[in-house]
Amino acid sequence: MMPGWQKGDTAGLATVVSTFKSAPRLPGASMLVTAGGEAVGSVSGGCVEGAVYELATQVKADGVPVLVRYGISDDDAFAVGLTCGGIIDIFVEPVSRHSFQELDAVRQDISGDRRVGVATVIEHPDSNWLGRHLVVRPDGFEGNIGSERANQAVGDDTQGLLAAGRSGVLSYGPDGERLDTGMRVFFASYAPPPRMLVFGAIDFAAALARLGAFLGYRVTVCDARAVFATPARFPDAAEVINAWPHRYFAEQLDKGLVDERTVLCVLTHDPKFDIPLLEVALCGPPIAFIGAMGSRRTHADRIARLREAGLGEAELARLHSPVGLDLGARTPEETAVSIAAEFIAKQWSGSGEPLRQLHERIHHDEQH
């Protein structure tokens, strides 16, 4: 940490919490003004840095957090400093060892490539709640934003954002009541988006890539057939790879680019592609989900081939095949929803049953 932190000094931290239109920086972008007046980081790429610097200097001196908006319309954007015509909401708070004791642990998590997020109260009718923090990790949360009810609601709801590597603003009632207003919380996620690896450059893959990107995944589509594996056919994918699936996946494993959040979906139903890939995936380290599409006959043949290749029941139990929940899906888009529903249910230990038929809590406590 910075020397001033160790001495107990107070800094001013300005964070972009919401953006509208053509804002220059995304939510989570921050600028820190140290106790000595040094500015670190940026909230607008230069547009309103001067005004934010002055505000952060004021906040670190008086200790009063403030939520401000820069940019009202395209017409007067030059007057307020946002030449792009966008609108940004910035929360400015004092930060010290006293006001945010958990910050050093957050820094250590980030340095160690461990997923962590910080929920900060940015709006509340009781000013004493402003600037309070909840540190969220995959196994729970710590801190206090004002009440146990609020802690539990925010801690539960931000688990999904943390898993997806997303930042954003959540709204609650003053005591953490869902579907109410009065309190707004900004959640900053310090985690890269999880990956979705889709093998088989077919129309179902295009629909799944679109839905995966919407859910916050960094989607890769891979196929050995160059004529099908083209970026033009998969505009929602972060990358389209022309390679043999099992070789590409093994390479990603070797490079450490696959982790326990990774979702793998095999859509080719061609044994020469599927079986070598599934051998590598099912015998490899744990990942979030391994699914393979196909008919009952294709599934039976696939299992028989994998057994012949030497896979046992423990490895085969990791395979979701035929992939998807029973939604009666027909189109590629409906099938994509069916597949996504299954891996979401697995991730959050959902039953896949209609909520109206269940009586336990809607939000599950543990991620798997």
C-alpha positions as a Markdown table, in Angstrom:
| # | Residue | x | y | z |
|---|---|---|---|---|
| 1 | Met | 0.0 | 0.0 | 0.0 |
| 2 | Met | 1.0 | 3.7 | -0.3 |
| 3 | Pro | 3.0 | 5.1 | 2.6 |
| 4 | Gly | 0.2 | 7.5 | 3.6 |
| 5 | Trp | -2.1 | 4.5 | 4.1 |
| 6 | Gln | 0.3 | 2.9 | 6.5 |
| 7 | Lys | 0.5 | 6.2 | 8.5 |
| 8 | Gly | -3.3 | 6.6 | 8.6 |
| 9 | Asp | -3.6 | 9.4 | 6.1 |
| 10 | Thr | -6.8 | 10.1 | 4.3 |
| 11 | Ala | -7.0 | 10.1 | 0.5 |
| 12 | Gly | -9.9 | 11.2 | -1.8 |
| 13 | Leu | -11.2 | 8.4 | -4.1 |
| 14 | Ala | -13.4 | 9.3 | -7.1 |
| 15 | Thr | -15.1 | 6.4 | -9.0 |
| 16 | Val | -17.2 | 6.4 | -12.1 |
| 17 | Val | -20.4 | 4.6 | -11.0 |
| 18 | Ser | -22.8 | 5.2 | -13.9 |
| 19 | Thr | -22.4 | 6.3 | -17.5 |
| 20 | Phe | -24.8 | 7.4 | -20.2 |
| 21 | Lys | -24.4 | 7.9 | -23.9 |
| 22 | Ser | -20.8 | 8.3 | -25.1 |
| 23 | Ala | -19.1 | 8.5 | -21.7 |
| 24 | Pro | -15.3 | 8.4 | -21.9 |
| 25 | Arg | -14.7 | 5.8 | -19.2 |
| 26 | Leu | -16.6 | 2.8 | -18.0 |
| 27 | Pro | -18.0 | 2.3 | -14.5 |
| 28 | Gly | -15.2 | 1.4 | -12.0 |
| 29 | Ala | -12.7 | 3.8 | -13.5 |
| 30 | Ser | -11.1 | 5.7 | -10.5 |
| 31 | Met | -8.9 | 8.5 | -9.6 |
| 32 | Leu | -7.2 | 8.8 | -6.2 |
| 33 | Val | -5.9 | 12.0 | -4.7 |
| 34 | Thr | -3.4 | 11.1 | -2.1 |
| 35 | Ala | -2.9 | 13.0 | 1.2 |
| 36 | Gly | 0.1 | 14.7 | -0.4 |
| 37 | Gly | -2.0 | 15.9 | -3.4 |
| 38 | Glu | -0.8 | 13.4 | -6.0 |
| 39 | Ala | -3.4 | 12.3 | -8.5 |
| 40 | Val | -3.4 | 8.6 | -9.6 |
| 41 | Gly | -5.7 | 7.2 | -12.3 |
| 42 | Ser | -8.4 | 8.8 | -14.4 |
| 43 | Val | -12.2 | 9.1 | -14.5 |
| 44 | Ser | -12.8 | 10.7 | -17.8 |
| 45 | Gly | -9.6 | 10.5 | -19.9 |
| 46 | Gly | -8.9 | 14.2 | -19.2 |
| 47 | Cys | -12.3 | 15.8 | -19.7 |
| 48 | Val | -13.3 | 16.6 | -16.1 |
| 49 | Glu | -10.1 | 15.6 | -14.2 |
| 50 | Gly | -9.5 | 19.1 | -12.9 |
| 51 | Ala | -13.0 | 19.4 | -11.4 |
| 52 | Val | -12.9 | 15.9 | -9.9 |
| 53 | Tyr | -9.4 | 16.6 | -8.5 |
| 54 | Glu | -10.7 | 19.6 | -6.7 |
| 55 | Leu | -13.7 | 17.8 | -5.4 |
| 56 | Ala | -11.6 | 14.8 | -4.2 |
| 57 | Thr | -9.3 | 17.2 | -2.4 |
| 58 | Gln | -12.3 | 18.8 | -0.6 |
| 59 | Val | -13.7 | 15.4 | 0.3 |
| 60 | Lys | -10.5 | 14.1 | 1.8 |
| 61 | Ala | -10.3 | 17.2 | 3.9 |
| 62 | Asp | -13.9 | 17.4 | 5.2 |
| 63 | Gly | -14.6 | 13.6 | 5.1 |
| 64 | Val | -18.1 | 14.0 | 3.5 |
| 65 | Pro | -18.8 | 11.6 | 0.5 |
| 66 | Val | -20.6 | 13.1 | -2.4 |
| 67 | Leu | -22.2 | 11.8 | -5.6 |
| 68 | Val | -21.9 | 14.2 | -8.6 |
| 69 | Arg | -23.0 | 14.2 | -12.2 |
| 70 | Tyr | -21.0 | 15.7 | -15.1 |
| 71 | Gly | -22.6 | 16.3 | -18.5 |
| 72 | Ile | -26.2 | 17.2 | -19.1 |
| 73 | Ser | -26.7 | 17.2 | -22.8 |
| 74 | Asp | -24.7 | 17.3 | -26.0 |
| 75 | Asp | -25.4 | 21.1 | -26.3 |
| 76 | Asp | -23.7 | 22.1 | -23.1 |
| 77 | Ala | -21.2 | 19.3 | -22.7 |
| 78 | Phe | -18.3 | 21.7 | -23.4 |
| 79 | Ala | -19.4 | 23.9 | -20.5 |
| 80 | Val | -19.1 | 21.1 | -18.0 |
| 81 | Gly | -16.0 | 19.5 | -19.6 |
| 82 | Leu | -17.4 | 16.4 | -21.3 |
| 83 | Thr | -16.5 | 17.1 | -24.9 |
| 84 | Cys | -17.8 | 13.7 | -26.0 |
| 85 | Gly | -21.4 | 14.7 | -25.0 |
| 86 | Gly | -21.7 | 11.8 | -22.5 |
| 87 | Ile | -22.9 | 11.8 | -18.9 |
| 88 | Ile | -21.1 | 10.3 | -16.0 |
| 89 | Asp | -22.0 | 9.9 | -12.3 |
| 90 | Ile | -18.9 | 10.0 | -10.0 |
| 91 | Phe | -18.9 | 9.0 | -6.3 |
| 92 | Val | -16.2 | 10.7 | -4.3 |
| 93 | Glu | -15.3 | 9.4 | -0.9 |
| 94 | Pro | -12.6 | 9.7 | 1.8 |
| 95 | Val | -10.5 | 6.6 | 2.1 |
| 96 | Ser | -8.3 | 5.7 | 5.0 |
| 97 | Arg | -7.4 | 2.8 | 7.3 |
| 98 | His | -10.1 | 4.0 | 9.6 |
| 99 | Ser | -12.9 | 4.4 | 7.0 |
| 100 | Phe | -12.1 | 1.2 | 4.9 |
| 101 | Gln | -10.1 | -1.2 | 7.0 |
| 102 | Glu | -10.6 | -4.1 | 4.5 |
| 103 | Leu | -8.9 | -2.2 | 1.6 |
| 104 | Asp | -5.5 | -3.7 | 2.1 |
| 105 | Ala | -7.0 | -7.2 | 2.0 |
| 106 | Val | -8.7 | -6.2 | -1.2 |
| 107 | Arg | -5.4 | -5.1 | -2.7 |
| 108 | Gln | -3.8 | -8.4 | -1.7 |
| 109 | Asp | -6.7 | -10.3 | -3.4 |
| 110 | Ile | -6.2 | -8.3 | -6.6 |
| 111 | Ser | -2.5 | -8.8 | -6.6 |
| 112 | Gly | -3.0 | -12.5 | -6.1 |
| 113 | Asp | -5.4 | -12.8 | -9.0 |
| 114 | Arg | -8.2 | -13.7 | -6.6 |
| 115 | Arg | -11.8 | -12.6 | -7.4 |
| 116 | Val | -13.0 | -9.9 | -5.1 |
| 117 | Gly | -15.5 | -7.0 | -5.3 |
| 118 | Val | -16.4 | -4.0 | -3.3 |
| 119 | Ala | -20.0 | -2.7 | -2.7 |
| 120 | Thr | -20.2 | 0.9 | -1.7 |
| 121 | Val | -23.3 | 2.9 | -0.6 |
| 122 | Ile | -23.5 | 5.9 | -2.9 |
| 123 | Glu | -27.0 | 7.1 | -2.1 |
| 124 | His | -29.1 | 6.8 | 1.0 |
| 125 | Pro | -31.5 | 9.0 | 3.0 |
| 126 | Asp | -29.3 | 8.6 | 6.1 |
| 127 | Ser | -25.9 | 10.3 | 5.3 |
| 128 | Asn | -24.3 | 8.0 | 7.9 |
| 129 | Trp | -24.6 | 5.1 | 5.4 |
| 130 | Leu | -22.8 | 6.9 | 2.6 |
| 131 | Gly | -19.4 | 5.5 | 1.7 |
| 132 | Arg | -19.8 | 2.3 | 3.7 |
| 133 | His | -18.4 | -0.8 | 2.2 |
| 134 | Leu | -19.0 | -4.5 | 1.8 |
| 135 | Val | -16.2 | -6.7 | 0.5 |
| 136 | Val | -17.5 | -9.6 | -1.5 |
| 137 | Arg | -15.7 | -12.8 | -2.3 |
| 138 | Pro | -16.9 | -16.1 | -3.9 |
| 139 | Asp | -17.2 | -17.6 | -0.4 |
| 140 | Gly | -19.0 | -14.8 | 1.3 |
| 141 | Phe | -18.7 | -11.1 | 2.4 |
| 142 | Glu | -17.3 | -8.9 | 5.2 |
| 143 | Gly | -17.9 | -5.4 | 6.3 |
| 144 | Asn | -21.1 | -3.5 | 7.2 |
| 145 | Ile | -23.0 | -1.1 | 5.0 |
| 146 | Gly | -25.6 | -0.2 | 7.7 |
| 147 | Ser | -27.7 | -3.2 | 8.8 |
| 148 | Glu | -27.7 | -7.0 | 8.7 |
| 149 | Arg | -30.6 | -7.0 | 6.3 |
| 150 | Ala | -28.9 | -4.7 | 3.8 |
| 151 | Asn | -25.6 | -6.7 | 4.2 |
| 152 | Gln | -27.3 | -9.9 | 3.4 |
| 153 | Ala | -29.3 | -8.5 | 0.4 |
| 154 | Val | -26.3 | -6.8 | -1.2 |
| 155 | Gly | -23.9 | -9.7 | -0.4 |
| 156 | Asp | -26.3 | -12.2 | -2.1 |
| 157 | Asp | -27.0 | -10.0 | -5.1 |
| 158 | Thr | -23.5 | -9.1 | -5.9 |
| 159 | Gln | -22.3 | -12.7 | -6.1 |
| 160 | Gly | -23.7 | -12.9 | -9.6 |
| 161 | Leu | -21.9 | -9.7 | -10.6 |
| 162 | Leu | -18.6 | -11.0 | -9.1 |
| 163 | Ala | -19.0 | -14.3 | -10.9 |
| 164 | Ala | -19.5 | -12.5 | -14.2 |
| 165 | Gly | -16.7 | -10.0 | -13.6 |
| 166 | Arg | -19.3 | -7.1 | -13.9 |
| 167 | Ser | -19.6 | -3.8 | -12.1 |
| 168 | Gly | -22.8 | -1.8 | -11.7 |
| 169 | Val | -25.3 | 0.0 | -9.5 |
| 170 | Leu | -28.0 | -1.8 | -7.6 |
| 171 | Ser | -31.1 | -0.2 | -6.0 |
| 172 | Tyr | -32.8 | -1.1 | -2.7 |
| 173 | Gly | -35.0 | 0.3 | 0.0 |
| 174 | Pro | -33.3 | 2.2 | 2.8 |
| 175 | Asp | -32.8 | -1.1 | 4.8 |
| 176 | Gly | -31.9 | -3.3 | 1.8 |
| 177 | Glu | -35.5 | -4.0 | 0.7 |
| 178 | Arg | -35.5 | -5.5 | -2.8 |
| 179 | Leu | -37.8 | -4.0 | -5.4 |
| 180 | Asp | -37.7 | -0.7 | -3.5 |
| 181 | Thr | -35.8 | 2.6 | -3.8 |
| 182 | Gly | -33.9 | 4.9 | -1.5 |
| 183 | Met | -30.5 | 3.3 | -1.4 |
| 184 | Arg | -28.1 | 2.8 | -4.3 |
| 185 | Val | -25.0 | 0.6 | -4.1 |
| 186 | Phe | -22.2 | 0.6 | -6.6 |
| 187 | Phe | -20.4 | -2.7 | -7.0 |
| 188 | Ala | -16.9 | -2.8 | -8.4 |
| 189 | Ser | -15.8 | -6.2 | -9.6 |
| 190 | Tyr | -12.1 | -6.9 | -9.7 |
| 191 | Ala | -12.3 | -10.1 | -11.8 |
| 192 | Pro | -11.9 | -10.7 | -15.5 |
| 193 | Pro | -15.1 | -12.0 | -17.2 |
| 194 | Pro | -15.5 | -15.8 | -17.2 |
| 195 | Arg | -14.9 | -17.6 | -20.5 |
| 196 | Met | -17.3 | -19.5 | -22.6 |
| 197 | Leu | -15.7 | -21.9 | -25.1 |
| 198 | Val | -18.1 | -23.0 | -27.8 |
| 199 | Phe | -16.9 | -25.7 | -30.1 |
| 200 | Gly | -18.7 | -26.1 | -33.5 |
| 201 | Ala | -19.2 | -23.1 | -35.8 |
| 202 | Ile | -22.9 | -23.7 | -36.5 |
| 203 | Asp | -26.1 | -21.6 | -36.2 |
| 204 | Phe | -26.7 | -22.9 | -32.6 |
| 205 | Ala | -23.2 | -21.6 | -31.7 |
| 206 | Ala | -24.0 | -18.1 | -33.0 |
| 207 | Ala | -27.1 | -18.0 | -30.8 |
| 208 | Leu | -25.2 | -19.3 | -27.8 |
| 209 | Ala | -22.4 | -16.8 | -28.4 |
| 210 | Arg | -24.9 | -14.0 | -28.4 |
| 211 | Leu | -26.5 | -15.1 | -25.2 |
| 212 | Gly | -23.1 | -15.9 | -23.6 |
| 213 | Ala | -21.9 | -12.3 | -24.3 |
| 214 | Phe | -25.2 | -11.0 | -22.9 |
| 215 | Leu | -24.6 | -13.0 | -19.7 |
| 216 | Gly | -21.1 | -11.5 | -19.3 |
| 217 | Tyr | -18.9 | -14.2 | -20.7 |
| 218 | Arg | -16.0 | -13.7 | -22.9 |
| 219 | Val | -17.0 | -16.1 | -25.7 |
| 220 | Thr | -14.6 | -18.0 | -28.0 |
| 221 | Val | -16.0 | -20.0 | -30.9 |
| 222 | Cys | -13.6 | -22.7 | -32.2 |
| 223 | Asp | -13.9 | -25.1 | -35.2 |
| 224 | Ala | -11.4 | -27.0 | -37.3 |
| 225 | Arg | -13.3 | -26.1 | -40.5 |
| 226 | Ala | -11.9 | -22.8 | -41.7 |
| 227 | Val | -14.9 | -22.1 | -44.0 |
| 228 | Phe | -17.2 | -22.0 | -41.0 |
| 229 | Ala | -14.9 | -20.4 | -38.4 |
| 230 | Thr | -15.1 | -16.8 | -39.5 |
| 231 | Pro | -15.6 | -13.7 | -37.4 |
| 232 | Ala | -18.4 | -12.5 | -39.7 |
| 233 | Arg | -20.6 | -15.5 | -38.7 |
| 234 | Phe | -20.1 | -14.8 | -35.0 |
| 235 | Pro | -20.2 | -11.1 | -34.4 |
| 236 | Asp | -20.9 | -11.5 | -30.7 |
| 237 | Ala | -17.9 | -13.7 | -30.0 |
| 238 | Ala | -14.7 | -12.1 | -28.6 |
| 239 | Glu | -12.7 | -14.4 | -30.8 |
| 240 | Val | -13.2 | -17.0 | -33.5 |
| 241 | Ile | -10.5 | -19.7 | -33.7 |
| 242 | Asn | -9.8 | -22.1 | -36.6 |
| 243 | Ala | -8.1 | -25.0 | -34.9 |
| 244 | Trp | -8.7 | -28.6 | -33.9 |
| 245 | Pro | -10.8 | -28.4 | -30.7 |
| 246 | His | -8.8 | -30.7 | -28.5 |
| 247 | Arg | -5.5 | -29.1 | -29.4 |
| 248 | Tyr | -6.9 | -25.6 | -28.8 |
| 249 | Phe | -8.4 | -26.5 | -25.5 |
| 250 | Ala | -5.2 | -28.3 | -24.3 |
| 251 | Glu | -3.2 | -25.2 | -25.3 |
| 252 | Gln | -5.5 | -23.0 | -23.3 |
| 253 | Leu | -5.1 | -25.3 | -20.3 |
| 254 | Asp | -1.3 | -25.1 | -20.6 |
| 255 | Lys | -1.4 | -21.3 | -20.7 |
| 256 | Gly | -3.5 | -21.1 | -17.6 |
| 257 | Leu | -6.4 | -19.5 | -19.5 |
| 258 | Val | -9.1 | -21.9 | -18.3 |
| 259 | Asp | -10.3 | -21.7 | -14.7 |
| 260 | Glu | -13.1 | -23.0 | -12.5 |
| 261 | Arg | -15.6 | -20.4 | -14.0 |
| 262 | Thr | -15.1 | -21.6 | -17.6 |
| 263 | Val | -18.1 | -23.0 | -19.5 |
| 264 | Leu | -17.4 | -25.4 | -22.3 |
| 265 | Cys | -20.1 | -26.3 | -24.8 |
| 266 | Val | -19.6 | -28.9 | -27.6 |
| 267 | Leu | -22.1 | -28.5 | -30.4 |
| 268 | Thr | -20.5 | -30.3 | -33.4 |
| 269 | His | -21.9 | -33.9 | -32.9 |
| 270 | Asp | -19.0 | -35.2 | -34.9 |
| 271 | Pro | -17.0 | -37.9 | -33.0 |
| 272 | Lys | -13.7 | -37.0 | -34.7 |
| 273 | Phe | -14.0 | -33.5 | -33.1 |
| 274 | Asp | -16.0 | -34.3 | -30.0 |
| 275 | Ile | -14.3 | -37.3 | -28.5 |
| 276 | Pro | -10.7 | -36.0 | -28.4 |
| 277 | Leu | -11.9 | -32.7 | -27.0 |
| 278 | Leu | -14.1 | -34.3 | -24.3 |
| 279 | Glu | -11.2 | -36.7 | -23.3 |
| 280 | Val | -9.0 | -33.7 | -22.6 |
| 281 | Ala | -11.8 | -31.7 | -20.9 |
| 282 | Leu | -13.3 | -34.5 | -18.7 |
| 283 | Cys | -9.8 | -35.6 | -17.5 |
| 284 | Gly | -8.6 | -32.1 | -16.9 |
| 285 | Pro | -8.9 | -29.7 | -13.9 |
| 286 | Pro | -12.4 | -28.7 | -12.7 |
| 287 | Ile | -14.3 | -26.1 | -14.7 |
| 288 | Ala | -17.8 | -24.7 | -14.3 |
| 289 | Phe | -19.6 | -26.8 | -16.9 |
| 290 | Ile | -19.0 | -29.2 | -19.7 |
| 291 | Gly | -21.9 | -29.8 | -22.0 |
| 292 | Ala | -22.4 | -31.6 | -25.3 |
| 293 | Met | -25.3 | -31.3 | -27.7 |
| 294 | Gly | -26.9 | -34.2 | -29.5 |
| 295 | Ser | -29.7 | -36.7 | -29.7 |
| 296 | Arg | -30.2 | -39.6 | -27.3 |
| 297 | Arg | -28.5 | -41.8 | -29.9 |
| 298 | Thr | -25.6 | -39.4 | -30.3 |
| 299 | His | -25.3 | -39.3 | -26.5 |
| 300 | Ala | -25.2 | -43.1 | -26.2 |
| 301 | Asp | -22.6 | -43.4 | -28.9 |
| 302 | Arg | -20.5 | -40.6 | -27.3 |
| 303 | Ile | -20.6 | -42.3 | -23.9 |
| 304 | Ala | -19.6 | -45.6 | -25.4 |
| 305 | Arg | -16.6 | -44.0 | -27.3 |
| 306 | Leu | -15.5 | -42.2 | -24.2 |
| 307 | Arg | -15.6 | -45.4 | -22.2 |
| 308 | Glu | -13.6 | -47.2 | -24.9 |
| 309 | Ala | -11.0 | -44.4 | -24.6 |
| 310 | Gly | -10.6 | -45.3 | -20.9 |
| 311 | Leu | -12.8 | -42.7 | -19.1 |
| 312 | Gly | -14.4 | -43.9 | -15.9 |
| 313 | Glu | -17.7 | -43.0 | -14.2 |
| 314 | Ala | -16.1 | -40.1 | -12.3 |
| 315 | Glu | -15.0 | -38.4 | -15.5 |
| 316 | Leu | -18.3 | -39.2 | -17.3 |
| 317 | Ala | -20.3 | -37.7 | -14.4 |
| 318 | Arg | -18.9 | -34.3 | -15.3 |
| 319 | Leu | -20.5 | -34.4 | -18.7 |
| 320 | His | -23.9 | -32.7 | -19.2 |
| 321 | Ser | -25.2 | -34.6 | -22.3 |
| 322 | Pro | -27.6 | -34.1 | -24.0 |
| 323 | Val | -27.0 | -30.5 | -22.8 |
| 324 | Gly | -29.8 | -28.2 | -21.8 |
| 325 | Leu | -32.9 | -28.1 | -19.7 |
| 326 | Asp | -36.2 | -29.5 | -21.0 |
| 327 | Leu | -37.8 | -26.3 | -22.3 |
| 328 | Gly | -39.2 | -27.8 | -25.5 |
| 329 | Ala | -36.8 | -25.6 | -27.4 |
| 330 | Arg | -36.8 | -25.7 | -31.2 |
| 331 | Thr | -34.9 | -22.7 | -32.6 |
| 332 | Pro | -31.2 | -22.0 | -32.1 |
| 333 | Glu | -32.1 | -19.1 | -29.9 |
| 334 | Glu | -34.5 | -21.2 | -27.7 |
| 335 | Thr | -31.8 | -24.0 | -27.6 |
| 336 | Ala | -29.3 | -21.4 | -26.4 |
| 337 | Val | -31.6 | -20.4 | -23.6 |
| 338 | Ser | -32.0 | -24.1 | -22.6 |
| 339 | Ile | -28.2 | -24.6 | -22.5 |
| 340 | Ala | -27.7 | -21.4 | -20.5 |
| 341 | Ala | -30.4 | -22.3 | -18.1 |
| 342 | Glu | -28.6 | -25.5 | -17.3 |
| 343 | Phe | -25.2 | -24.1 | -16.6 |
| 344 | Ile | -26.7 | -21.2 | -14.6 |
| 345 | Ala | -28.6 | -23.7 | -12.5 |
| 346 | Lys | -25.4 | -25.7 | -11.9 |
| 347 | Gln | -23.5 | -22.6 | -11.0 |
| 348 | Trp | -25.9 | -21.5 | -8.4 |
| 349 | Ser | -27.2 | -24.9 | -7.3 |
| 350 | Gly | -30.6 | -24.2 | -8.8 |
| 351 | Ser | -33.1 | -27.1 | -9.2 |
| 352 | Gly | -34.4 | -26.1 | -12.6 |
| 353 | Glu | -38.0 | -26.3 | -11.2 |
| 354 | Pro | -40.6 | -23.6 | -11.5 |
| 355 | Leu | -40.2 | -21.1 | -8.7 |
| 356 | Arg | -44.0 | -21.3 | -8.0 |
| 357 | Gln | -43.6 | -24.9 | -7.0 |
| 358 | Leu | -40.8 | -24.2 | -4.5 |
| 359 | His | -40.8 | -22.8 | -1.0 |
| 360 | Glu | -37.1 | -22.3 | -0.1 |
| 361 | Arg | -35.2 | -19.0 | -0.6 |
| 362 | Ile | -35.0 | -17.9 | -4.3 |
| 363 | His | -31.3 | -16.9 | -4.0 |
| 364 | His | -29.0 | -19.8 | -3.2 |
| 365 | Asp | -26.2 | -19.2 | -0.8 |
| 366 | Glu | -23.4 | -21.1 | -2.5 |
| 367 | Gln | -21.9 | -21.0 | -5.9 |
| 368 | His | -20.7 | -24.4 | -7.4 |
